[in-house]
Amino acid sequence: MHSFSSAIRRVNIRVLFSVVFLGSLCYYAGWLSRWPAPDNSGLEWKDFEAKRVTITVQAPQATVTVIPEAEEAVVLIGSPTDAFQDNLRHDVRYITTWPGNGFTNEAMSLMNLIYLAMLTERVPILPAFNPSHFSGGSPDTEVVDTTFGEVFDVPRLAKELRMPILEWWQVKDRKSTTVDSLGCWNVWQAVMEHSSGPQYSATPGKLKIDISWTIAPKWVKLKPDAANDAQAKFTGLMALAFPEQRNRNLRTPSKSPLLGLSLPPNEQLLCFDNLYYTANVEGLEFEHDYSTAWRLVGKHLHWNPRIEDIARGYLRRTFGLGVDATIPPYITIHVRHGDFKGACHIPLDECFAPLSAIARRVDEVKEELQRLKDITAAHVILTSDETNITWWDEVAAYGWYRIDHSATAPTYGAWYPVLIDTAIQSEGKGFVGTDRSTVSLITARRVKEWHDGVVRSVKWGEGGGRRSLRKK
Ligand SMILES: *[C@@H]1O[C@H](CO)[C@@H](O)[C@H](O)[C@H]1NC(C)=O
């Protein structure tokens, strides 16, 4: 039983054994695995299932039960390296993307990436979240990226999806000064004819990856006749992961900005500019019941347990409970005003939904929870990016709670007000969100999926704000 798969270098193994004959020397040699088959362009997904292997050793006789930590299947050569290529295994294929449009949208892009990794049988490498939505914040706080794994429970995700999942910091040393060159597909310019380059992301610059772009073929566009529709289709991008369509669609790549290299799309590490606008049937697919990225990935993406713990602490303090008290069922409201002001072409107090309209939805949620699930949700928390103090005074008059974040950023970092708020929202039994907000959309799916909760959305803008109420 000494056959090691030479590919398996570091596997943490917990060994439970019972010695059958006293005095026997017991040992085990390892576990056999077909992972990864050296000539296999794909992965053997079933090899990521937790396995319990019982090995009976003839002499000396012993029964050894080996429980490998399956999710730790090794898909990198080792510790982070200066040049990322030095850490990629020749028998593994990878996929990555460069998001850059706000925390929730980046999370959605990465859910799309992981779904595409499934379709192409590649190992996804997840970049950190860019603090792009902090740009309007305090100028003296320099907010840094937060890793995917700091926010979400990556080990749990890998286990539930039965696939390995990597983060960029595991691949390339954060302190590296080496500039890597890489050929990637430019999807944006294939989909949006008038655009002059790929979608912007600060991520490649931070990782010191110098990209040469190849414009993807036009047929990756989901709706060829809709010039202003930004969606690319998953199956189109999937086909580019394989030699037939890749080779057929090569064309002169752009020169990389730093090293001036012209590189075709990398075959081992497949990369696309941004996967936010990727769908099967229609735009903003996460809204729809059939959404593949939600059903197969997003619903398995739980918060890092540390964030859940911190969020529970905030809930208890908000409700005035002791440190170990059970948290009562509650409803959250997410009101997004901040950047939505730009979408209002009528006075703001007519554009945004009045609190009375939100209160009506809250009452519906309460009633439905009581009637259908026998849950009394008396506690209501409102989270919002609104800064108007008068407005918050009106919120307080409804008896709704507000999370005190005055010490959050100094204690945990600038990301935490938003992470804690979103984690709190997704643990509620009910949720009232803002129409057209992706934060509200994803939270609503979490509340429904994880708690079989009750959700509502509040409209705003010319068709949905106070003005529409007046007309009635
Ligand atoms: C602040 O909120 C109050 C109450 O909703 C509103 O009447 C007022 O116009 C708001 N002020 C600004 C500057 O938006």
The ligand as an ORCA input file, in Angstrom:
! r2SCAN-3c Opt
* xyz 0 1
  C     -33.814     65.236      4.513
  O     -34.913     64.433      4.844
  C     -36.117     65.143      5.066
  C     -37.162     64.159      5.563
  O     -37.289     63.073      4.713
  C     -36.521     65.873      3.802
  O     -37.704     66.608      3.998
  C     -35.393     66.781      3.357
  O     -35.697     67.374      2.114
  C     -34.086     66.017      3.241
  N     -32.983     66.918      2.989
  C     -32.173     66.781      1.955
  C     -31.076     67.774      1.847
  O     -32.274     65.880      1.137
*
